[in-house]
Amino acid sequence: METTMNPGGIIARNESEETITKPRTVATVPEHQHEELVHRSEFRLLLWIGAFVVITISGGFTFLYTGLTDIRVEMANLRVEMKQEHADIRVTMEQGLADIRVTMEQEHASIRSEIADLSERVARVETVLSK
């Protein structure tokens, strides 16, 4: 009696070729079809697609964060520029008001002197008329 041992369940090449080329019958079809399972190449493809999606999303978030940071910097610069412009406008308005005040005071003084001259003339005319 000769027993052949098959260590580790190794199948000879000619046996595997026979099983591959043999058409399957209802009796040889396994109970669970492998159609429901994901093949290794499909799984790798899904992993690559998942990695690509994660990288794309993180790149998008990076782009948005960079944009928001740039907007914050620009807003801070605009705030400083607006404060400077406001200060310049305030100085210009104060200078204009000071100039107007000086002009009004000069005109007021000239009007007072003219009124004083007129009151002296009226007083002279009255003295002349009363004689």
Secondary structure, 3 states (H helix, E strand, C coil): CCCCCCHHHCCCHHHHHHHHHCCCCCCCCCCCCCCCCCCHHHHHHHHHHHHHHHHHHHHHHHHHHHHHHHHHHHHHHHHHHHHHHHHHHHHHHHHHHHHHHHHHHHHHHHHHHHHHHHHHHHHHHHHHHHC
